[in-house]
């Protein structure tokens, strides 16, 4: 049983609390101090004056029997800023994420049973 500074009647089951004290001879814990768990201070989001871009890519078809890697190479060159004029390169420098959205592998790399199942 807890006794002392902490009123157990105001706490509910599942509350995370740290207690400081000691057990007396009768087996009761004498609370000298306590604190509740709290969330850390949230940092305010940074605001950017310049544009930031997210690239969504799908339908790459990697692994087909007749691989034509030209499209994939053009994508890599565009994202890394090696393709296009100075404006395109400036835009590529502002890419913060690349998300591969789906259909990245060709049908020949997939299990035939998976094509018929949802």
C-alpha positions as CSV (number, residue, x, y, z in Angstrom):
1,X,0.0,0.0,0.0
2,X,1.1,3.5,-0.8
3,X,1.0,6.2,1.8
4,X,2.2,9.8,2.1
5,X,2.3,12.5,-0.5
6,X,0.5,10.5,-3.3
7,X,-3.3,10.3,-3.0
8,X,-4.1,6.9,-4.5
9,X,-7.8,7.8,-4.7
10,X,-7.1,10.4,-7.4
11,X,-5.2,7.9,-9.7
12,X,-6.6,5.3,-12.0
13,X,-5.3,2.0,-13.2
14,X,-2.8,2.3,-16.0
15,X,-1.5,5.7,-15.0
16,X,2.3,5.8,-15.2
17,X,3.8,7.3,-12.2
18,X,7.3,7.3,-10.6
19,X,7.4,7.3,-6.8
20,X,10.3,8.2,-4.5
21,X,10.3,6.9,-0.9
22,X,10.9,3.8,1.2
23,X,9.1,0.9,2.6
24,X,8.5,1.0,6.4
25,X,8.6,-1.9,8.8
26,X,4.9,-2.7,8.3
27,X,5.4,-3.1,4.6
28,X,3.7,0.1,3.5
29,X,5.6,2.3,1.0
30,X,5.9,5.9,2.3
31,X,5.9,8.2,-0.7
32,X,8.1,11.3,-0.3
33,X,7.7,12.5,-3.9
34,X,6.2,11.5,-7.2
35,X,5.8,12.5,-10.8
36,X,3.6,11.5,-13.7
37,X,4.9,10.5,-17.2
38,X,4.5,13.3,-19.7
39,X,5.0,13.7,-23.4
40,X,8.3,15.4,-24.5
41,X,8.1,19.0,-25.8
42,X,7.2,19.0,-29.4
43,X,9.5,20.9,-31.8
44,X,7.6,23.3,-34.0
45,X,7.7,22.3,-37.7
46,X,10.3,24.1,-39.8
47,X,8.9,26.3,-42.5
48,X,10.8,26.6,-45.7
49,X,10.7,29.6,-48.0
50,X,11.5,27.6,-51.1
51,X,9.5,24.7,-52.6
52,X,10.1,21.1,-51.7
53,X,9.1,18.2,-53.9
54,X,8.0,14.6,-53.4
55,X,8.4,12.3,-56.4
56,X,5.8,9.5,-56.8
57,X,6.9,6.7,-59.2
58,X,5.0,3.7,-60.3
59,X,4.8,1.2,-63.3
60,X,8.6,0.7,-63.5
61,X,8.2,-3.0,-64.6
62,X,11.6,-4.0,-63.4
63,X,12.7,-7.6,-64.2
64,X,10.8,-8.2,-67.4
65,X,12.2,-10.6,-70.0
66,X,12.8,-7.7,-72.4
67,X,14.3,-5.1,-70.0
68,X,14.5,-1.6,-71.4
69,X,16.3,0.3,-68.8
70,X,16.2,3.6,-70.7
71,X,13.1,4.9,-68.8
72,X,14.6,3.9,-65.4
73,X,17.9,5.6,-66.3
74,X,16.1,8.8,-67.4
75,X,14.2,8.8,-64.0
76,X,17.5,8.4,-62.1
77,X,19.1,11.2,-64.2
78,X,16.2,13.5,-63.6
79,X,16.1,12.9,-59.9
80,X,19.9,13.4,-59.5
81,X,19.9,16.6,-61.5
82,X,21.9,15.2,-64.4
83,X,19.1,15.8,-66.9
84,X,17.5,19.0,-68.2
85,X,18.3,22.7,-68.0
86,X,19.3,24.8,-65.0
87,X,15.6,25.1,-63.9
88,X,15.1,21.4,-64.0
89,X,18.3,20.9,-62.0
90,X,17.2,23.4,-59.4
91,X,13.9,21.6,-59.1
92,X,15.7,18.2,-58.7
93,X,17.8,19.7,-55.9
94,X,14.5,20.4,-54.1
95,X,13.4,16.8,-54.1
96,X,13.1,15.6,-50.5
97,X,11.5,12.1,-51.0
98,X,11.1,9.5,-53.7
99,X,8.1,7.2,-53.1
100,X,7.8,4.0,-55.2
101,X,4.1,3.7,-55.3
102,X,3.5,0.4,-57.0
103,X,3.8,-1.9,-60.1
104,X,7.5,-1.7,-59.7
105,X,8.1,-5.3,-60.7
106,X,7.1,-6.9,-64.0
107,X,4.6,-9.8,-64.1
108,X,7.4,-12.2,-64.9
109,X,9.0,-11.7,-61.5
110,X,5.7,-12.4,-59.6
111,X,4.4,-15.8,-58.5
112,X,1.7,-16.9,-61.0
113,X,-0.7,-17.7,-58.1
114,X,-0.4,-14.2,-56.7
115,X,-1.7,-12.7,-59.9
116,X,-5.1,-14.4,-59.4
117,X,-5.5,-13.6,-55.7
118,X,-6.6,-10.3,-54.3
